[in-house]
Amino acid sequence: MDPVKMKRTVQVEASDAHEEYRVYPRRWLILLSVSLLNFSNAVNWVNFAPIANLTSGFFSTSLSNVNMLAIVYMIVSIPVGFVVCWLLDSIGLVGGLWTGAALNALGSVLRLIAAMHGEKFWLLMLGQSLCGIAQPFGLFPPTKVAAVWFANDQRALANMLASMANPVGIAVGMLIPPFIVHSQNVESGMIKLLWICVIPAGLNVLCTLSVTRNTPPTPPSMSAEEESEPFWRGLKKLVRNGQYRFLLFAWGIGLGVFNVLVTLLQQFLCPWGYEDRVAGVAGGVMCLTGLLGSGVTSVYVDKTKKFVLALKVCYVGAAVGLTWFAMVSSLRDQTALIYASLAFFGFFGYGLLPVALELSVECTYPVAEATSAGVMWLAGQVTGILLVIIAQLPILQSPLTSEDAKYSKCAIAGNSTASTSDAAGVDMTNAALMVATVAVVTVVFFVPCFRSPYRRVAAESGVSLDEPLEAHF
């Protein structure tokens, strides 16, 4: 059955048989709360990455420790993530959003205090860890909010708006720091930067206080009316679902690759003469074009329901963009090509984000939305930790030649104890090529082999779940 015709049939049947199906203006307030949490939390995650060398000097610590400020997000979110999945699907959105907002705001304040007192790296790490614990409370709810509060022709769009607040935050977190923190004003610039990070966290707390309902008075669709699987039974079904496992693997690789770029982008570029501002702008461009890409794919799948086709196109485009970046990142005076490659990667890489999350719900329905999407995020965090660690292995790094060292912009200002080998002043071309290779190999297996039924769409059309509607290729 054509997905578009099926969708129209569903809408007619819902109108005739279920006049109570409606949406409420309150849904936008809940979506705003999730979006603010994702935005603020993402800014906190990456704001040290484009100024890693200056951060190392200011807090008198090693560059590896500065990289841990990003990695700790992934580490703490893994055990916390399972708790968040259970909390969102068993207790509801309200408690989860309130907890996430409070943790994120507290972590933001502790980071600021650490900068004000100088050389308090342990306090900075504590604040960063609290923000990392808050991350799943923002990343996991979008699919649930979309399913519980929005009509079936708005779900992908709602998911996109809430989920893509995260890359918008990453874009801001990459763009702003190099323009605020300079080698001439590291202390005052760092304090100013972390003050700026506190503001959206505070706004998120104020907005979240107005979220008082887990579900609307009446459901917006048939699937929202149905009761989801209990948490533990849902986890068992995810493990047994072959299509979901395949999607989980490909998603995990994709998110892991992105985490490497966000964490190490400045260190990929600075040996070849690129200032921190270039890394910041490059990361911002990647995320902003990703916002455009996710908007396009969200509207497309809302209208056509061709999730698998959109996902495969995005995976191929992302792999091409990443390979392009790996090839040009070690060339001097090629700023335009670096921007272009990351813009290309961002458009397709972020374009697949809302599609993959919605597809995770489609192929596992009636498993609870926060469970299926939450496990996807957890897989990406695990892969991200592994790839970031592997990318920093000595075997993938090599010393700069004396000629190349003349152009390096990797100096760790203000930290006389930092060793030159620990600085970013090494050739990380092999690490970039390794990451691109992992992405390409994943796509080669994923694109021709992945198939998935649209179980939620099938259920809403009246098709038996024993005979699910197969994806259109």
N, C-alpha and C positions, 0 to 999 in steps of 0.2 A: 504494500500500500504506500502511495506517495505521502511523505510526512506532512506536506502542506495541506493536502486534502484531509488527511486524518486529523490534523489540528483543527480545521474548520468544523469537522464532524464532532469532535470533542466539545468545542465551544457551544455548538447548537444543543447537544445533548445535555451539557451542564446547565444551559440556560433554561431548558424545558423541565429537567428533573430536579434541579437544585437551585432554586431561586435565591437561596441563602448565600451562594458563593459570591463574595464581594471583597473588595480591598478597602483598606482604611488609610487615611492620611498619616496616621501615627507610624506607618511602616517606614516613612522617609526619615523620621527622627531616630528610629532604631538603626537604620542604615547609616545615618550620619554618625552615630555613636561608634559603631564598628569601624567606620572609615577613619574617624579621628584617632582611634586607638592604633589602627594599622599605620597611619601616617606618622604620628608622633613616635611610635615604637621603632619604625624603620629609620627615621632621622637619627635616633639614638644609636641604632645598630652600626651605621656606616660612617658617622661623622668624623671618626679618627682615621679611616682608611686613606683618604686623599692627602692627609698631612701626617702620615705615619712617622716620617723622619723627625718632624718638629714635635710630635707627641712624645716620641722616645726621648728626645732631649729634655723637654719640659718636666717630665715625670722621672727622669734619671733612671730609665729602664731600657731593656733591650728591645730591638725591633720584633723579636719573636713574641715578647710579652704584649707588645702593642697589637700584633696580629691576634693574640688570644682574646682581645676585647671583642673581636667579631666572632671568633670560634666559640666563645663561652655561650653566646646566644644559642648556637646549635646544640651544645652539650646539655645545657640545663633544660632545653625544651623537650628532649627525648623522654625522660621519666615524667616530667610535668605534663607532657602532651597526652598521655594515656588518662591521667586524672581529669584533664580538661575535656577530653572526649566523653568520659562518663558523666562529668558534671553538666555539660551542655545538653546531653541527650536524656539524662535521668532527672535532673533538677530544673534545668531551663536556662534561658538566655540571661535573665536579669542578674542572677548571682554571678555568672561567668563574666559579664561585661563590667559589673561593679568591681569585682576582684582584679580584673586586668587593668582597669583604669587606675585603681589605687596603687598597685605594684609599679606600674609604669611611671606614675607621678613621683612616688617615693624614690625610685631609682634615679630619676632625672635630678631630683634635689641633691641626693648624695653625690652624684657626679660633679655637680656644681660646687659643693662644699669641698670636695677633693681638690678641685682646681684652685679655689680660693686660698687653701692652706698650703698648696705647693708640695710636690714630691710625695703626695699621699696616694700612691698607686694602688695600694690595697683597698682604700676606700673607693677609688674609681672603679676597681674591679667588682667590688660589692654592689655598687649602684648599677653597673652594667649587667651584673648577674640577675638583679631584681627585674630589670627591664627585659632580660632574656626570658625569665619565668613568665612575664606578662605576654610575651609574643604569641603563644598558642591561643590565648584568650581573644586575640584579634584575628589571627589567621584562620582558625577553625570555624567561626560562626557564619561566614558569608553564605555558604550553601544552605545552611539551616534557615537563616533569615530569609533567603530567597524562596525556599520551599514553603515555609510556614506563613509568611506575610505577603507574598507576591503571587499574582496570577501566572498561569503557565507560560504566557507569551511575554513575561517580563523577568523570568527567573535568571536567564543568562546575563541580562543587562544589570540586574540588581547584584548578582554575584560579581560581575566585572567592576561595578562602581566601588563595592566594599573591598574586594581583593586588590584592585589596582591602586587604592590609596597607599598600599605598601610600596610599590615602585615609585609613586610620586614622592613619598617620603624619602626613598633612597636617592631619587634625583636631587632633592633639596639637600639631603645629607652629603651628597658628593659635590654639589655645585658651590655651596656657601662657604665651607671651611677654608679653602685656599684663598678666598678673597677677604677673609676676616683675620686669619692667623698667618702672620708673616714671620720671617726670621728676625725682623727688627722689633716685633711687638708680641712675642710668643705668649707672655704671661697675660697681658691685658686682652689679647685676642682670644686666648683659650677661655678665659672667664666670660667674655662677651658671647662667645659661641655657645657655651653651655647654658648661659642665661636664655638665649634664644630657644634652645631645646626644651627648656622648662615650660615655655608659654603654651605650645600646643598640648602638652601633657596636662596642664591645668585646665585648658578649655575642654579637653576630653572628660575630665572628672565632672565638670559642671554639666556637660551635655548628658552624661550617663546617669546622673541623678534623676533625670526625668524619665528614664526607661523603667517602667513599673509593671509591664505585662510580658509574659513569656509567649503568649499566643493571642491572636485577634479574637474578638467575640464570636465570629463565624469564620470558617475556613475560606481561603481564596480559590481553592481547587479541590478536585477529588482526591489527589494524592496527599494533600495537606490534611484532609479529613481522616485518612487512614492512619491507624496507629503503627508507629515504627517498631522494628524488632527490638527486644531488650538488648542492652549494651553487650553483654557477654555472648549472647546468641548471635548478635550481629558480627562480632569479631570472628567467631567460628565460620560464619558464612563467607566473610572476606577471605579467610585463609583457603577455603575450598573453591573459591571462584577463580578459574583459570584466566579469564579475560581481565579481571581486576589485578591479578598478580602481574600479568604482562604490562598492563598500564602503569602499575606501581613501580616496576623496574625502570621503565622508560622515563617516567616522571622524576624518579629519584635521581637518575643520571642528569637530567636536564636541570633540575634545581641545584644539584651539586656543582655542576659546571658554572652556573650563574653565581653561586656563592664564592667560587674561586675568583671569578672576575671582580666581584665587588671587594673582596678582601685584599687581593694582591695587585689590583690594577696599577696603582701608583708605582709598585715595585717592578712591574713588568716594563714600565715606560721610562722611569727616571734614569736608568743607565745610558739611555740613548739621547740624553739632552733635553728631555721634556720636563717642564716645570710642574709643580703640584697642580697648578691651575689647569693644565692640559688634562691631567688625570681626572680632576673634578668635573670639568666640562664634558669630557668623554663619557664619564659615568652618568652624568645628567642627561646627555643626549640619548644614551642607550635607554634610559628609563622613560623619557618623554616620548620617544618614538614608540616605545612599548605601549604606552597609554593609548596612542592612536591605533596600534595594531590590535590591542585587546578590544577596543571599541568596535572596530570593523568586524572581528570574528564573533563578538557577542551578538551584534545585530544580525549577522548572517545566520548563526545557528538558532537564534530565536525565531527567525522567519522560516528557515528550511528544515531545521532539526537534523542537519547533516553533520553531526559532531565528529565522526571518524574522518571524513574527508578533510574538514577544516584542520583537525589535529595533525594529520599526516603532512599536509602542505606546510603547516607552521614548523613542524620538526625538521623538514628538509631545509626550509629557509633559514632556520636558526643555525643548523650545522654549517651551511654555506657561509653565513656571516661570521661565525666563530673561527672557521678555517681562514677566512680572509684576514681577520684580526691577527691571528697567530703568525701569518706570513708578513704582515706590515709592521707589527709592533716593535721589531728590532731594527727598523730602518730610521735613520735620522732625517729630520726635516720633512716628515710626511704626516703632519698633523691632520690635514684634510682627509687623507685616506684612513687614518685611525678613527676619526669621527664618523666617516661614512660606513666603515665596517661595523662599528658598534651600533650605529643607527639601524643598520640592516638586521643585525643580530637582535636588537631590542624589539623591533617591529614584529618579527616572527616569534622570538623567544617568549615575549610577554603575551603575544597574541594567542599562544596555546594555553596560557594559564587558566582563564575562565572556562575554556572549552574542556580542558582535561578535568577540572574540578566538577563540572556539570556531568561529564561522561562517567566519572567515578560514581556519581549518584545513580545515573541511568543504568549502569551495568550491575549494580548491587541492590537496587530497590527490591524489597522495602527496608533494607538496612538503614538505620538512622543517618541523616545527612552529615552531621558533625563527626560521626565515627568514620565513614568512608573517606571524607575529605581530610579529616585529622590524621589518619594513618598515612595518607599521601604526603602530607607535610612532614611527618616524622621520617618517612623514607628519604625525603630530600635532605633533611638535616643530617641524617647518618651519612649519606653519600657525600654531603658537603664537607663534613669533618674529615673524612678519609681523603678526599681529593685535595683539600687545602693542605693537609699534612704531607701528602705525597708530592705536591707541587713544590714544597719547600725542602725536599730531600737533597742532600749535597750532590747526588748522582745526576740530578736534573739541573744543576747550576754549574757555572764555570766562571773563573775569574775574568774580569775585564782586561783586555790588552791595554798597554800603556797609552796607545792612541785613543782607544775608546774612553778610557778613564778621564781624559781631558774634558770630555763633554758631559760626564755624569752629573746629575742633579740630586744625588742620593745622600748628600752629607747629612749627618745627624747633628743638627745645631744644638749647642748647649749641653751636650753629654760627652764629656771628655773620657768617660770610662767605657763607652761603647766601642767594641772592636770593629775594625773595618770589615771583617768577614761577616759580622752580624748585621751590618747595614744592608740596604737594598742595592748596593753597588756591585752586583753580580749579574752575569748574563743569565736571564731566566727564559731564554727562547725555547729551550727544550721543554720546560714546564708548560709553556703556552701551547706548544705543538702536541704534548701529551694530552692536555685537556681537550684540544680539538679532535684528536684521534679517537678518544673515548666517545665523544659526541657523534662522530661520523659512524663508527662501528655500531653504536646503538641504533642510529637511524637506519642503517643498512638492514638490520634484523627486524626492526619495529615496523617499518612502512609496509613491506610486502606480507608480513605475517599477522599483524594485529587485526582482529575482527571483534565486534562487540554488539550484543543486542541492546536495544533501547527499552529496557524493562519498564521504566516509569512511563514513558510515552505510550508503550503498548498497553499498560494497565489503564491509563486514562482514556484509551480508545476502545476499551472493552475487550481487547485481545487477551486470551489466557496467558498467564505467565509461564505455563508449560510450553507454549508455542510463541516465544518472544519475537518481536519484530526485528529482523536482522538489519544491521547497519547498511546503508547505501554507500557504495564506493564510487 
